[in-house]
Amino acid sequence: MSTALEYIESSLGGGTPHNTAKGMQYSYMCPLCHDHKDRLFVNVDRQVFHCHNCETSGTLITFISLLAGITWHDALDIYREYQGNEYQLPDSLEQEVYDKLTEKMEVEQEKYIHPLPEEFVLLEDATGKAGRQAVKYAKSRGITMKIAEQHYVGYCAEGKYKNRIIMPDFEDGELVYWQARTWEPPPKNKMMKKFYRKVLNPSLTDEQIENGVIAVDKSEIITNIDYILEDGVAVICEGKMDSYSIGDYGGAIHGKHMSDTQFIKLVKNKNKIDSVYVMLDGDAFPNAVALAKRLDMYFDEVRVCRMPTVDDDPGSIGRKGILKSIQESERYGSMFHVKCQLRGWI
């Protein structure tokens, strides 16, 4: 895995390593004050820097910002790209990320919300061949008509999202995002397979992009956030289908990694959440443990669920399997982390 140090070395060259009581450090000539001696120290364990000539110091995110002449938030994007979302931040850096992004979320401009497609039809109002296919597919994935009605699930028989069910997300009762998933199987023809997309996310038009429109992204959404805050329990999973299988507690994060925005959205509401269960797919258990470790800093009870095999996910094991996984979940803590390491799970 690449690290933020690699980004820094791409600009400053290789530094001189120093194994100190404060962790591994690398020294460089400071590009900020143009000192001719190697008096800039980067601590890779604590993720901080300090120049003993100009006395500039801070986290590596701040250093990337100063080095590249970009905003702190753009520097965070670079840091995350190099360091990886699964990397556990040192406590001080975690707090800085939390404070900075919380502040940004409070002043951030309103983002464009994609309206549902014009061809959208509620699943409960399904008609014709496409309607029957949509209902059949939904049921095959465990989406009953009750679930479909509760979550406003629909489909499109025509248009850009033809032969796809539409799965909306809501916050404070308002539409914020949606995804379109096809019930058509992948084509056997290799050429046609290149154009096959199981899931389509809504996108901006070229004109909107040229006009600087910024839309809500799936990385900002936690499915079922309203139900989670109402019931006080969150079961963090990967996909929308998983969240439907889990029920009202299922909080899909649309992937194996929880973004900083999703994380802060959850933490800001920690007084409304009694328990957090992390239930990622079987092949993402190391990611689940890393996420649990991060959440454990803010929530009183964080539990980790394991799938029966690495090939399983919440949708494939069904409601009984999900319940069993929750009942057999283990509370995150230092001893649990050691257990995972000893058994080769992470």
C-alpha positions in Angstrom: 0.0 0.0 0.0 1.3 3.5 -0.9 1.7 6.1 1.9 1.6 9.8 2.3 5.4 9.7 2.7 5.6 8.6 -1.0 3.8 11.7 -2.1 6.1 13.9 0.0 9.2 12.1 -1.4 7.9 12.6 -4.9 8.4 16.3 -4.3 11.4 16.4 -1.9 13.3 13.3 -2.8 14.3 10.5 -0.4 14.8 11.7 3.2 17.2 10.5 5.9 15.6 8.0 8.3 15.9 8.4 12.1 14.5 5.8 14.5 13.7 7.8 17.5 11.8 7.4 20.8 8.9 9.3 19.1 8.8 6.9 16.2 10.4 6.7 12.7 11.2 10.1 11.3 12.7 11.3 8.0 14.6 14.6 7.6 14.6 16.9 4.6 15.6 20.4 3.5 12.6 22.4 4.3 10.9 23.7 1.1 8.9 26.3 3.1 11.9 28.3 4.4 14.5 26.9 1.9 16.9 26.0 4.7 20.1 24.4 3.4 20.2 21.8 6.2 18.0 18.8 6.7 16.1 20.3 9.6 12.6 19.4 8.5 11.4 16.2 10.2 8.5 14.1 9.1 7.2 11.6 11.7 5.5 8.7 9.8 4.1 7.1 13.0 2.5 10.2 14.4 1.8 11.7 10.9 3.2 15.1 11.8 6.0 17.4 10.6 8.2 20.1 12.2 10.9 22.4 10.8 13.5 23.3 13.4 14.5 26.4 11.3 11.2 28.1 10.5 9.3 26.4 13.3 6.4 25.4 11.0 4.6 22.3 12.2 1.4 20.4 11.9 0.0 17.2 10.5 1.0 15.7 7.2 -2.3 16.9 5.7 -1.3 20.5 6.5 2.2 19.8 5.1 0.7 18.5 1.8 -1.5 21.6 1.7 1.5 24.0 2.2 3.8 21.9 -0.2 1.3 21.9 -3.1 -0.3 25.3 -2.4 -3.8 23.8 -2.2 -6.6 23.9 0.4 -6.6 21.7 3.5 -9.6 19.7 2.2 -7.9 19.1 -1.2 -4.8 18.0 0.7 -7.0 15.5 2.7 -8.1 14.0 -0.6 -4.5 13.5 -1.7 -3.6 12.1 1.7 -6.5 9.6 1.6 -5.6 8.6 -2.0 -2.1 7.7 -0.9 -2.7 6.5 2.6 -5.9 4.5 1.9 -9.3 4.8 3.7 -8.6 1.6 5.7 -5.5 3.2 7.4 -6.1 4.0 11.0 -5.4 7.6 11.8 -3.4 8.6 14.9 -5.7 10.1 17.5 -4.5 13.7 16.9 -5.0 13.5 13.2 -8.3 11.8 13.6 -9.5 14.7 15.7 -8.2 17.3 13.2 -10.0 15.5 10.3 -13.2 15.4 12.4 -13.0 19.1 13.4 -12.1 20.4 9.9 -14.8 18.3 8.1 -17.5 19.0 10.7 -16.8 22.7 10.2 -16.9 22.3 6.4 -20.2 20.4 6.5 -21.8 23.2 8.5 -20.8 25.9 5.9 -20.8 23.8 2.7 -22.9 25.0 -0.2 -26.1 23.2 -1.0 -25.5 20.4 -3.5 -27.6 19.4 -6.4 -29.8 16.4 -5.8 -30.6 14.3 -8.8 -34.4 14.0 -9.3 -35.8 10.6 -9.9 -36.0 9.6 -13.7 -39.1 10.9 -15.5 -39.9 7.2 -16.4 -39.9 6.2 -12.7 -42.8 4.0 -11.5 -43.3 2.8 -8.0 -43.0 -1.0 -7.7 -46.4 -1.2 -6.1 -47.8 0.4 -9.2 -46.0 -1.9 -11.6 -47.7 -2.8 -14.9 -46.9 -4.6 -18.1 -44.0 -7.0 -18.9 -41.3 -4.7 -17.4 -43.4 -4.2 -14.2 -43.7 -8.0 -13.8 -39.9 -8.4 -14.4 -39.2 -5.7 -11.8 -41.4 -7.2 -9.2 -40.0 -10.7 -9.8 -36.4 -9.5 -9.6 -37.1 -7.5 -6.4 -38.6 -10.5 -4.7 -35.7 -12.7 -5.8 -33.4 -10.3 -3.9 -35.5 -10.3 -0.8 -37.3 -7.1 -1.5 -41.0 -7.7 -0.5 -43.7 -5.3 -1.6 -43.8 -4.1 2.0 -40.1 -3.2 1.9 -40.5 -1.6 -1.6 -43.4 0.6 -0.4 -41.5 1.6 2.8 -38.4 2.6 0.8 -40.1 4.0 -2.3 -38.5 1.4 -4.6 -39.5 1.7 -8.2 -38.4 0.9 -11.7 -38.0 2.2 -15.2 -39.5 0.5 -18.3 -38.0 3.0 -20.7 -35.3 5.7 -21.0 -31.7 5.7 -19.9 -32.5 3.4 -16.9 -34.6 1.0 -18.8 -35.1 -2.4 -17.2 -33.7 -1.3 -13.9 -35.1 -1.0 -10.4 -34.6 2.4 -8.8 -33.5 2.5 -5.1 -33.8 5.9 -3.5 -32.0 7.2 -0.4 -33.6 9.8 2.0 -32.4 12.1 4.8 -34.9 13.9 7.0 -37.6 12.4 4.8 -36.2 14.1 1.6 -34.7 12.4 -1.4 -30.9 12.8 -1.5 -29.7 10.1 -3.9 -30.7 7.0 -5.8 -29.2 4.1 -7.7 -30.4 2.0 -10.6 -29.8 -1.7 -10.7 -30.5 -3.8 -13.8 -32.4 -7.1 -13.7 -30.9 -8.1 -17.1 -28.1 -10.7 -16.9 -24.6 -9.9 -18.3 -24.5 -10.4 -22.1 -22.4 -13.3 -23.3 -21.1 -11.3 -26.3 -17.7 -9.9 -25.2 -18.3 -6.6 -27.1 -21.7 -6.1 -25.5 -20.3 -7.0 -22.1 -18.1 -3.9 -22.2 -21.3 -1.7 -22.1 -23.0 -3.7 -19.4 -23.4 -1.9 -16.0 -25.1 -3.8 -13.2 -25.5 -0.5 -11.2 -25.9 2.9 -12.7 -25.5 6.0 -10.5 -27.1 9.3 -11.6 -24.7 11.7 -13.3 -24.5 15.4 -14.2 -24.9 16.6 -17.8 -22.0 18.2 -19.6 -23.7 21.5 -19.3 -24.1 21.2 -15.5 -20.4 20.2 -15.1 -19.4 23.3 -17.2 -21.5 25.5 -15.0 -19.7 24.2 -11.9 -22.7 22.2 -10.5 -21.7 19.9 -7.6 -24.0 17.0 -6.9 -24.5 14.8 -3.9 -22.2 11.7 -4.2 -22.9 8.1 -3.0 -19.9 8.5 -0.7 -21.8 11.0 1.3 -24.9 8.8 1.8 -25.7 6.3 4.6 -28.8 4.4 3.6 -31.6 4.3 6.2 -30.0 7.1 8.2 -33.5 8.3 9.3 -34.5 4.9 10.6 -31.1 4.4 12.2 -31.4 7.6 14.2 -35.0 6.8 15.1 -34.3 3.3 16.3 -30.8 3.9 17.8 -29.1 1.0 16.1 -26.9 1.0 13.0 -25.8 -2.1 11.1 -23.2 -0.9 8.7 -23.1 -2.8 5.4 -21.8 -2.4 1.9 -24.7 -2.2 -0.6 -28.3 -1.2 -0.9 -29.4 -4.8 -1.3 -27.7 -5.7 1.9 -29.5 -2.9 3.7 -32.9 -4.2 2.5 -32.0 -7.6 3.8 -31.0 -6.3 7.2 -34.0 -4.0 7.5 -34.4 -0.5 9.0 -31.1 -0.8 10.9 -29.1 -1.5 7.7 -26.9 1.4 6.8 -25.3 0.9 3.4 -22.1 2.9 2.7 -21.9 1.9 -1.0 -18.6 0.1 -0.7 -16.0 -1.4 1.6 -14.7 1.9 3.0 -16.7 4.5 5.0 -15.8 8.0 3.7 -14.9 10.8 6.1 -18.2 12.5 5.3 -20.2 9.4 6.1 -18.2 8.8 9.3 -18.7 12.4 10.5 -22.4 12.2 9.6 -22.7 9.1 11.9 -20.5 10.5 14.7 -22.4 13.8 14.8 -25.5 11.8 15.7 -23.8 9.5 18.2 -26.1 10.7 21.0 -29.0 9.1 19.0 -27.2 5.8 18.4 -26.8 3.2 21.1 -25.1 0.4 19.2 -23.1 0.1 15.9 -22.6 -3.3 14.2 -20.2 -3.5 11.3 -21.4 -6.2 8.9 -19.4 -6.0 5.7 -19.1 -8.8 3.1 -17.0 -11.8 4.0 -14.0 -10.8 1.9 -13.9 -7.4 3.6 -13.5 -8.5 7.2 -10.1 -6.6 7.6 -11.9 -3.5 6.4 -14.7 -4.2 9.0 -12.2 -4.4 11.8 -10.4 -1.2 10.7 -13.8 0.6 10.6 -14.8 -0.7 14.0 -11.5 0.5 15.4 -12.2 4.0 14.1 -15.8 4.0 15.3 -14.8 2.7 18.7 -13.2 6.1 19.5 -16.7 7.7 19.5 -19.3 5.1 20.2 -19.9 3.2 23.5 -20.7 -0.1 21.8 -19.2 -1.2 18.5 -19.6 -4.8 17.4 -18.1 -6.7 14.5 -20.1 -9.3 12.6 -18.5 -12.2 10.6 -20.0 -13.8 7.5 -20.0 -17.6 7.4 -17.5 -17.6 4.5 -15.5 -15.0 2.6 -17.9 -15.3 -0.4 -21.0 -14.4 1.7 -22.7 -11.1 2.2 -25.8 -10.1 4.2 -28.0 -10.6 1.2 -26.8 -14.1 0.5 -27.2 -15.4 4.1 -30.8 -14.2 4.5 -32.6 -12.8 7.5 -31.9 -15.8 9.7 -28.2 -15.7 8.8 -28.1 -12.0 9.5 -29.7 -12.4 12.9 -27.3 -15.2 13.8 -24.4 -13.0 12.7 -25.6 -10.2 14.9 -26.1 -12.6 17.9 -22.6 -14.0 17.4 -21.0 -10.6 16.9 -18.1 -9.6 19.1 -17.6 -6.2 20.8 -14.6 -4.4 19.4 -11.7 -3.8 21.7 -7.9 -4.4 22.0 -8.4 -8.1 22.9 -10.7 -8.6 19.9 -8.1 -7.0 17.6 -5.4 -9.3 19.0 -7.7 -12.3 18.5 -8.2 -11.3 14.8 -4.4 -11.0 14.3 -3.7 -14.4 15.9 -6.3 -16.2 13.9 -5.1 -14.6 10.6 -8.4 -12.7 10.0 -6.6 -9.4 9.4 
